[in-house]
Amino acid sequence: MGGALVMACHGAPPPAPPPPPLVVTVRRDTTPPPRRVTRQDGPLNQAERDSIVNESRTRRAAWRARGISDYRIRIAVGCFCPWPQTPAIIEVRQGVAAQLRDTTGRGFGQVREPWSVYTVEGLFDAVEQSARRSDIVEVAYDPIFGYPSYLRGIGKLGLPDNWFWVKASELTPRH
């Protein structure tokens, strides 16, 4: 009875609040793409070399079809050589490395090697050159834009200190 009296005095309860607006967040997939690993037990044979080059050419054509010539990309390189393995961001304009930045976005000096050669076109060149020259090659492609995102190789098996790797990530098209 008391409940009915309260309802009579205060009226109906207020309506439920509307549901919150639907917010859709698109998150870039950060899971590493599957890598194409070539033989580890001996040097590449000609069919394997041709396969790597053909795949690179197909993916390069798809990249070019996107029409992206201005972008930023994070590059890290390493090898037996004395180059620094510090990652850097290169800003590419009309397909050419135009600025070099550290990973916080501050200037990182003049555009220079080892980073400057790894525009997306340069990454495709590196894959094809490595497939022709190196005994061991491992390559992975970015799942969104299709550029080579990881390249590792050994120049000649049995020789010391002739390995290399390149990692490319965080490509951001510029408008």
C-alpha positions, -999 to 999 in steps of 0.1 A, spaced: 0 0 0 29 23 8 43 18 -27 11 27 -43 9 59 -22 45 69 -33 36 63 -69 5 84 -66 25 113 -51 55 112 -74 41 98 -107 57 73 -129 94 66 -127 115 85 -153 121 67 -185 153 48 -189 182 69 -204 188 63 -241 216 38 -249 250 54 -255 259 62 -291 276 34 -310 313 42 -314 332 21 -339 369 21 -336 390 7 -364 421 -7 -351 450 -17 -373 458 -54 -371 491 -56 -353 495 -93 -355 526 -101 -375 518 -114 -410 528 -149 -419 563 -150 -432 575 -167 -463 605 -186 -451 627 -200 -476 650 -230 -471 673 -229 -441 692 -260 -451 710 -246 -482 710 -218 -506 679 -208 -526 675 -227 -559 665 -209 -591 628 -217 -588 627 -203 -552 645 -171 -563 621 -167 -593 591 -173 -569 603 -145 -545 609 -121 -574 575 -129 -590 556 -124 -557 574 -91 -552 565 -79 -586 529 -88 -582 527 -70 -548 546 -40 -562 520 -37 -589 492 -38 -563 511 -11 -542 515 11 -573 478 7 -581 470 23 -547 486 56 -559 503 64 -526 534 85 -532 534 106 -500 537 88 -467 556 83 -435 571 49 -427 591 36 -398 623 18 -408 648 -2 -388 678 -20 -403 705 -43 -390 734 -61 -404 769 -72 -397 780 -37 -408 785 -8 -384 752 9 -393 731 20 -364 701 -2 -357 681 27 -343 646 29 -360 637 61 -378 608 75 -396 612 86 -432 588 110 -448 584 102 -484 572 128 -510 565 118 -546 582 85 -538 615 100 -526 627 101 -490 625 138 -481 628 140 -443 642 118 -416 627 118 -381 634 99 -349 605 78 -335 592 107 -315 588 128 -346 618 152 -340 642 159 -368 669 132 -371 694 150 -393 699 148 -431 681 121 -450 708 94 -451 715 57 -453 706 32 -441 670 45 -437 667 66 -468 670 37 -493 639 20 -478 610 38 -493 583 13 -503 598 11 -538 632 6 -522 619 -22 -501 606 -40 -531 640 -34 -548 657 -49 -518 635 -80 -518 642 -86 -555 680 -80 -552 682 -102 -521 663 -130 -539 689 -128 -568 720 -126 -546 715 -141 -511 716 -177 -501 688 -173 -476 659 -149 -478 629 -145 -455 602 -119 -464 568 -108 -450 544 -83 -464 522 -58 -446 486 -72 -444 470 -38 -451 491 -20 -477 511 -50 -491 546 -35 -489 575 -56 -477 574 -52 -439 602 -76 -430 632 -88 -450 660 -110 -436 688 -128 -453 722 -143 -453 744 -134 -482 765 -166 -484 761 -196 -461 792 -206 -443 807 -171 -442 807 -152 -410 790 -118 -406 771 -115 -438 735 -113 -425 710 -84 -427 674 -75 -418 650 -47 -425 618 -40 -407 592 -15 -421 561 -6 -402 535 21 -394 531 33 -430 509 64 -428 497 80 -461 499 118 -463 474 139 -481 
